[in-house]
Protein backbone atom coordinates (compact mmCIF):
# COMPACT_ATOMS: atom_id res chain seq x y z
CA UNK A 1 0.00 0.00 0.00
CA UNK A 2 1.42 3.36 -1.04
CA UNK A 3 0.92 6.83 0.38
CA UNK A 4 -2.30 8.64 -0.46
CA UNK A 5 -1.93 10.31 -3.85
CA UNK A 6 1.34 8.49 -4.65
CA UNK A 7 -0.13 7.30 -7.97
CA UNK A 8 -0.73 10.88 -9.21
CA UNK A 9 1.82 12.43 -11.60
CA UNK A 10 4.22 15.00 -10.09
CA UNK A 11 2.80 17.71 -12.30
CA UNK A 12 -0.47 17.55 -10.39
CA UNK A 13 1.38 18.73 -7.24
CA UNK A 14 2.53 22.01 -8.81
CA UNK A 15 -0.55 24.04 -7.86
CA UNK A 16 -0.62 22.97 -4.18
CA UNK A 17 3.13 23.57 -3.90
CA UNK A 18 2.79 27.03 -5.43
CA UNK A 19 -0.04 27.82 -3.03
CA UNK A 20 2.03 26.62 -0.07
CA UNK A 21 4.97 28.76 -1.21
CA UNK A 22 2.73 31.82 -1.55
CA UNK A 23 1.24 31.27 1.91
CA UNK A 24 4.74 30.81 3.35
CA UNK A 25 5.93 34.03 1.72
CA UNK A 26 2.95 35.96 3.07
CA UNK A 27 3.58 34.57 6.55
CA UNK A 28 7.29 35.45 6.32
CA UNK A 29 6.76 39.02 5.17
CA UNK A 30 3.84 39.52 7.53
CA UNK A 31 6.07 38.46 10.43
CA UNK A 32 8.81 40.84 9.26
CA UNK A 33 6.33 43.72 9.13
CA UNK A 34 5.09 42.83 12.61
CA UNK A 35 8.69 42.75 13.84
CA UNK A 36 9.35 46.19 12.33
CA UNK A 37 6.29 47.60 14.09
CA UNK A 38 7.25 45.90 17.37
CA UNK A 39 10.82 47.22 17.08
CA UNK A 40 9.61 50.82 16.68
CA UNK A 41 7.25 50.41 19.64
CA UNK A 42 9.96 48.93 21.86
CA UNK A 43 12.44 51.68 20.99
CA UNK A 44 9.80 54.24 21.98
CA UNK A 45 9.11 52.38 25.25
CA UNK A 46 12.86 52.32 26.00
CA UNK A 47 13.02 56.07 25.39
CA UNK A 48 9.94 57.44 27.11
CA UNK A 49 8.03 54.51 28.62
CA UNK A 50 7.30 54.26 32.34
CA UNK A 51 8.85 51.44 34.41
CA UNK A 52 5.46 49.68 34.41
CA UNK A 53 5.20 49.88 30.63
CA UNK A 54 8.76 48.58 30.25
CA UNK A 55 7.98 45.60 32.49
CA UNK A 56 4.84 44.72 30.53
CA UNK A 57 6.75 45.04 27.25
CA UNK A 58 9.41 42.61 28.44
CA UNK A 59 6.78 40.14 29.68
CA UNK A 60 4.95 40.30 26.35
CA UNK A 61 8.19 39.59 24.46
CA UNK A 62 8.78 36.45 26.55
CA UNK A 63 5.42 35.10 25.32
CA UNK A 64 6.10 35.72 21.61
CA UNK A 65 5.53 32.69 19.32
CA UNK A 66 8.54 30.71 18.08
CA UNK A 67 8.31 31.92 14.45
CA UNK A 68 8.30 35.56 15.60
CA UNK A 69 11.36 34.95 17.79
CA UNK A 70 13.09 33.27 14.83
CA UNK A 71 12.81 36.51 12.84
CA UNK A 72 13.45 38.91 15.72
CA UNK A 73 16.24 41.47 15.62
CA UNK A 74 16.13 41.57 19.48
CA UNK A 75 17.20 45.24 19.22
CA UNK A 76 14.07 46.74 20.76
CA UNK A 77 14.05 44.08 23.48
CA UNK A 78 17.70 44.91 24.28
CA UNK A 79 16.94 48.64 24.35
CA UNK A 80 14.15 48.11 26.89
CA UNK A 81 16.45 45.94 29.03
CA UNK A 82 19.04 48.75 28.97
CA UNK A 83 16.40 51.25 30.07
CA UNK A 84 15.66 48.84 32.93
CA UNK A 85 19.34 48.90 33.93
CA UNK A 86 20.16 45.38 32.71
CA UNK A 87 23.14 45.64 30.32
CA UNK A 88 24.05 41.96 30.79
CA UNK A 89 20.54 40.92 29.74
CA UNK A 90 20.72 43.29 26.77
CA UNK A 91 24.04 41.85 25.62
CA UNK A 92 22.59 38.34 25.91
CA UNK A 93 19.54 39.35 23.88
CA UNK A 94 21.73 40.83 21.14
CA UNK A 95 23.78 37.64 21.00
CA UNK A 96 20.56 35.71 20.34
CA UNK A 97 19.37 37.88 17.44
CA UNK A 98 18.31 36.07 14.29
CA UNK A 99 20.86 35.98 11.46
CA UNK A 100 17.89 36.29 9.06
CA UNK A 101 17.40 39.95 10.04
CA UNK A 102 20.96 41.20 9.64
CA UNK A 103 22.15 43.82 7.16
CA UNK A 104 21.31 47.37 6.11
CA UNK A 105 19.59 49.63 8.62
CA UNK A 106 19.27 46.79 11.12
CA UNK A 107 23.06 46.65 11.45
CA UNK A 108 23.21 50.45 11.75
CA UNK A 109 20.62 50.35 14.54
CA UNK A 110 22.48 47.50 16.21
CA UNK A 111 25.57 49.75 16.37
CA UNK A 112 23.46 52.29 18.30
CA UNK A 113 22.21 49.65 20.73
CA UNK A 114 25.80 48.42 21.14
CA UNK A 115 26.78 52.00 22.01
CA UNK A 116 24.01 52.03 24.63
CA UNK A 117 25.48 48.83 26.10
CA UNK A 118 28.85 50.60 26.30
CA UNK A 119 27.26 53.62 27.97
CA UNK A 120 25.63 51.36 30.53
CA UNK A 121 28.98 49.87 31.53
CA UNK A 122 29.49 53.11 33.42
CA UNK A 123 33.26 53.58 33.06
CA UNK A 124 34.71 56.84 31.66
CA UNK A 125 36.34 54.94 28.78
CA UNK A 126 33.08 53.14 27.92
CA UNK A 127 31.09 56.38 27.98
CA UNK A 128 33.69 58.11 25.78
CA UNK A 129 33.53 55.23 23.29
CA UNK A 130 29.73 55.40 23.29
CA UNK A 131 29.73 59.14 22.62
CA UNK A 132 32.27 58.79 19.81
CA UNK A 133 30.28 56.01 18.12
CA UNK A 134 26.99 57.89 18.38
CA UNK A 135 28.36 61.24 17.22
CA UNK A 136 29.78 59.54 14.15
CA UNK A 137 26.64 57.56 13.31
CA UNK A 138 24.76 58.56 10.17
CA UNK A 139 21.00 59.16 10.27
CA UNK A 140 19.02 55.94 9.84
CA UNK A 141 16.09 57.54 8.07
CA UNK A 142 13.79 55.91 10.61
CA UNK A 143 12.13 58.20 13.13
CA UNK A 144 12.22 55.97 16.20
CA UNK A 145 15.73 54.73 15.43
CA UNK A 146 17.06 58.27 15.01
CA UNK A 147 15.34 59.48 18.19
CA UNK A 148 16.81 56.53 20.07
CA UNK A 149 20.31 57.54 18.90
CA UNK A 150 19.81 61.09 20.23
CA UNK A 151 18.36 59.70 23.46
CA UNK A 152 21.34 57.43 24.12
CA UNK A 153 23.81 60.15 23.13
CA UNK A 154 22.22 62.69 25.48
CA UNK A 155 22.30 60.18 28.35
CA UNK A 156 25.96 59.35 27.67
CA UNK A 157 26.92 63.04 27.53
CA UNK A 158 25.08 63.79 30.77
CA UNK A 159 26.65 60.82 32.56
CA UNK A 160 30.12 61.73 31.27
CA UNK A 161 29.72 65.41 32.17
CA UNK A 162 31.00 66.27 28.68
CA UNK A 163 30.16 69.97 28.47
CA UNK A 164 31.74 70.58 25.05
CA UNK A 165 29.78 67.81 23.34
CA UNK A 166 26.68 68.81 25.30
CA UNK A 167 26.91 72.38 24.00
CA UNK A 168 27.26 71.25 20.38
CA UNK A 169 24.40 68.77 20.71
CA UNK A 170 22.11 71.20 22.50
CA UNK A 171 22.73 73.81 19.80
CA UNK A 172 21.90 71.22 17.15
CA UNK A 173 18.64 70.18 18.79
CA UNK A 174 17.32 73.37 20.40
CA UNK A 175 15.83 74.82 17.21
CA UNK A 176 14.42 71.54 15.94
CA UNK A 177 10.73 71.63 14.94
CA UNK A 178 10.47 68.12 16.42
CA UNK A 179 9.38 68.37 20.08
CA UNK A 180 10.78 64.89 20.80
CA UNK A 181 14.26 66.03 19.77
CA UNK A 182 13.96 69.27 21.76
CA UNK A 183 13.48 67.20 24.94
CA UNK A 184 17.18 66.34 24.85
CA UNK A 185 18.22 69.92 24.15
CA UNK A 186 16.23 70.89 27.25
CA UNK A 187 17.97 68.23 29.33
CA UNK A 188 21.38 69.50 28.29
CA UNK A 189 20.56 73.22 28.52
CA UNK A 190 19.23 72.88 32.05
CA UNK A 191 21.77 70.39 33.40
CA UNK A 192 24.80 72.33 32.15
CA UNK A 193 23.28 75.79 32.88
CA UNK A 194 24.13 76.95 29.38
CA UNK A 195 22.08 80.14 29.70
CA UNK A 196 23.30 81.22 33.12
CA UNK A 197 26.33 83.44 33.84
CA UNK A 198 27.93 80.41 35.50
CA UNK A 199 27.60 78.32 32.34
CA UNK A 200 30.36 77.68 29.79
CA UNK A 201 31.30 80.60 27.49
CA UNK A 202 29.44 80.80 24.21
CA UNK A 203 31.35 80.87 20.92
CA UNK A 204 31.74 84.33 19.40
CA UNK A 205 28.74 85.24 17.27
CA UNK A 206 26.55 82.41 18.56
CA UNK A 207 22.81 82.89 18.10
CA UNK A 208 20.76 83.43 21.28
CA UNK A 209 19.12 80.31 22.64
CA UNK A 210 15.44 79.93 21.71
CA UNK A 211 13.40 80.54 24.87
CA UNK A 212 12.54 77.51 26.98
CA UNK A 213 8.79 77.26 27.46
CA UNK A 214 7.04 75.77 30.44
CA UNK A 215 5.67 73.07 28.14
CA UNK A 216 9.17 72.12 26.93
CA UNK A 217 10.45 71.74 30.47
CA UNK A 218 7.39 69.82 31.69
CA UNK A 219 7.73 67.23 28.89
CA UNK A 220 11.49 66.95 29.48
CA UNK A 221 10.79 66.41 33.20
CA UNK A 222 8.31 63.61 32.49
CA UNK A 223 10.79 61.80 30.24
CA UNK A 224 13.62 62.24 32.77
CA UNK A 225 11.40 60.87 35.55
CA UNK A 226 10.53 57.81 33.43
CA UNK A 227 14.26 57.20 33.05
CA UNK A 228 14.84 57.39 36.80
CA UNK A 229 17.12 60.42 36.40
CA UNK A 230 16.28 61.96 39.78
CA UNK A 231 19.04 64.59 39.83
CA UNK A 232 18.05 65.80 36.37
CA UNK A 233 14.38 65.89 37.44
CA UNK A 234 15.33 68.13 40.37
CA UNK A 235 17.12 70.61 38.12
CA UNK A 236 14.26 70.62 35.61
CA UNK A 237 11.74 71.28 38.37
CA UNK A 238 13.87 74.20 39.58
CA UNK A 239 13.82 75.54 36.02
CA UNK A 240 10.04 75.20 35.94
CA UNK A 241 9.77 77.30 39.08
CA UNK A 242 12.07 79.94 37.60
CA UNK A 243 9.93 80.12 34.43
CA UNK A 244 6.63 80.24 36.31
CA UNK A 245 7.72 82.86 38.91
CA UNK A 246 7.92 85.88 36.56
CA UNK A 247 4.57 84.93 35.02
CA UNK A 248 2.92 84.89 38.44
CA UNK A 249 4.52 88.20 39.35
CA UNK A 250 3.24 89.70 36.13
Secondary structure, DSSP 4 states (H G I P E B T S, - for coil): ---TTTTS-GGGGHHHHHHHHHHHHHHHHHHHHHHHHHHHHHHHHHHH--HHHHHHHHHHHHT--HHHHHT---HHHHHHHHHTT-HHHHHHHHHT--GGG-SHHHHHHHHHHHHHHHHHH--HHHHHHHHHHHHTPPP-S-HHHHHHHHHHHHHHHHHHT-HHHHHHHHHHHHT-S-HHHHHHHHHHHHHTTTTSTTSPPPPTTPPPPPPPPHHHHHHHHHHHHHTT-HHHHHHHHHHHHHHHHHHHH-
